[in-house]
Amino acid sequence: MVRNTAVSRRTVLAGGLALGTGALFPSARAQTPIKVAGIHASPVENAWNSCLHDAMKQAAEEGVIEYVFSEGVSGTDYPRAMREYAEQGHALIVGESYAVEREAREVAADYPDTAFLMGSSGEAFGENFGTFGTWNHEGAYLCGMLAGAMTKSGIVGSVGAVPIPEVNMLINAFAAGVKDVNPDVKHLVAFIGTFFDPPKAREAGLAQIDAGADILFGERIGTADAAKERGIKSIGSLIDYTPRYPDTVFANAMWYFRPLLDAATADVVAGNPTGKNYTPLSLMKDGGSDIVYLADAAPAEAVATMEERRAAIKAGEFEVPIDMEEPA
């Protein structure tokens, strides 16, 4: 049995086929839902994991898949969890291999009839080990444009998890958006060394506020708590934090996992290899990411400039730079 911090295993069973399921996944609606397992290294309330979890729950509610999951699975238990779900006959296993890249590929090689879709900094492997990265850098760039126009102190801060390529890319894109509208702004960066520690993210945010930052970009959950405590503005990542922090969070760099899940599930149903990189489906033009924001929180001119750039990104006329180097 897979052990974790909350419960050993939870299940979301597919119900009847939902009316109006949409055209994203037409091939599977007429077939028996496939069995999908999610393995989450963090609790599912963690922002990144919640994106995966909510997409799979929605697909289960629509009758596209049957979904079970484990959360809080440690790196030492992760390969065992993958093997357990493969042995149980799940057609697709979704998770993250950042801490277990080599081991995860070894498991995939042992179960060639099982498809794996893993958040990863590495490459796809064989015919059944697909990978994806969290590419909401375009939304982060647009949030940065607003922050650059709004800062009064001339200092903004970013709080990230660990300096892996995807996190670096996001923070660098935010910084690029800031600099494009206000090149004199100073950008503070802190990494908390873990993917889920809200109190630690709060402390890092407080330190940046003490250093003069008046807007914080929270790549990690907990950053907005520091901003709320000190009465400054904050930006969220992956999910919409505005309802939780209505007077603090004014913009969010959103990421939507459903297009990636739909593509991988369609490949499984069709019998196509899943050993490929699904990351490009995270781009704004494919509906995998975007910005959501409070229009009245920023100057109207700044919003108009940002929206012009947003339209250009969606039209393929502007490409947000991808910089995966650790930010200085």
Secondary structure, DSSP 8 states (H G I E B T S, - for coil): ----SS-S-EEE---S--TT--SSSHHHHTS--EEEEEE-SS-TTSHHHHHHHHHHHHHHHTTSEEEEEE-S--TTTHHHHHHHHHHTT-SEEEEE-TT-HHHHHHHHHH-TTSEEEEE-SS--BTTTEEEE----HHHHHHHHHHHHHH-SSSEEEEEES---HHHHHHHHHHHHHHHHH-TT-EEEEEE-SSS--HHHHHHHHHHHHHTT-SEEEESSTTHHHHHHHHT-EEEEEES--TTTSTTTEEEEEEE--HHHHHHHHHHHHHT----SB-GGGGSGGGTSEEEEE-GGGS-HHHHHHHHHHHHHHHTTS-------S---
